Amino acid sequence: MAAKACSQEKALAESLKERPLKIGHEFMSRGQRFLCVGVEDYLTLRDQWIDLFKLESVCADCRRPYSLKASMAAIRRYSLKRRCDRCKSPGVATRATKALQQKRAVQLVAQDYEALKAVRKATRPRTETGRGRAAARVSTAVDRPASTPGKGIPSMEEMFS
């Protein structure tokens, strides 16, 4: 697949060297189809006149048509925009890639959570179950006063006298 893409890029570079890009010319760049709809002269900062090509393509994210301007050098370097202004985010993956990455991340988190639960269960100290656990928590402190059976709650007079 990579060899095929490389050969397509070489074919594009060769065809652009032989004849300049003309209105109506259609070409592929990085798997995306571009159509030349116009040519415009542009004065660079170095006082050189270059041709800016008006291109039309379809957004890689939302499949909406968009237009852009690019120089011949940008076309040869394969540095053309692949997304419309609404979807553009330099360095960020397209929505389809984001969705796939998010799905994989959720799967990994679920796997990590299950593994963590298994590790915690395996390393948990074993104690008695049921009443044995409750009996282990009851303290047998001697300093606690013993309650008198049948007396109940003391009244306020008994408490402050």
Buried (B, 14 or more C-beta within 10 A) or exposed (E): EEEEEEEBBEEBEEEBEEEEBEEEBEBEBEEBEBBBEEBEEEEEEEEEEEEBBBBBBBBBBEEEEBBBBBBBEBBBEEEBBBBBEEBEEEEEEBBEEEEEEEEEEEEEEEEEEEEEEEEEEEEEEEEEEEEEEEEEEEEEEEEEEEEEEEEEEEEEEEEEE
